Amino acid sequence: MKVKVNHEACIGCGACTSVADDLFEINDEGLSTAKVETVPEDKVQEAKDAIETCPTGAIVETE
């Protein structure tokens, strides 16, 4: 599984970092950024939770 953050949609609320801080961080511009392109197998559920938690749908699965 791969994830990507659409910075056009991200509002920097931090919901993703609250459920998957191993996978996402807030960058210097105040927007979420994926720490990894390919999600490790043991973190797939966290990534899915982050996708579900994002209020703007900015996090997308790319594979």
ChimeraX attribute file (.defattr): number of C-alpha atoms within 10 A of each C-alpha:
attribute: neighborCount
match mode: 1-to-1
recipient: residues
	/A:1	14
	/A:2	15
	/A:3	23
	/A:4	20
	/A:5	19
	/A:6	15
	/A:7	13
	/A:8	8
	/A:9	13
	/A:10	19
	/A:11	14
	/A:12	20
	/A:13	15
	/A:14	20
	/A:15	18
	/A:16	29
	/A:17	20
	/A:18	13
	/A:19	17
	/A:20	21
	/A:21	17
	/A:22	16
	/A:23	22
	/A:24	24
	/A:25	19
	/A:26	17
	/A:27	11
	/A:28	8
	/A:29	7
	/A:30	13
	/A:31	18
	/A:32	25
	/A:33	23
	/A:34	23
	/A:35	15
	/A:36	13
	/A:37	13
	/A:38	16
	/A:39	19
	/A:40	13
	/A:41	8
	/A:42	8
	/A:43	14
	/A:44	17
	/A:45	13
	/A:46	17
	/A:47	27
	/A:48	18
	/A:49	15
	/A:50	25
	/A:51	23
	/A:52	15
	/A:53	17
	/A:54	19
	/A:55	15
	/A:56	14
	/A:57	14
	/A:58	19
	/A:59	26
	/A:60	17
	/A:61	14
	/A:62	11
	/A:63	8
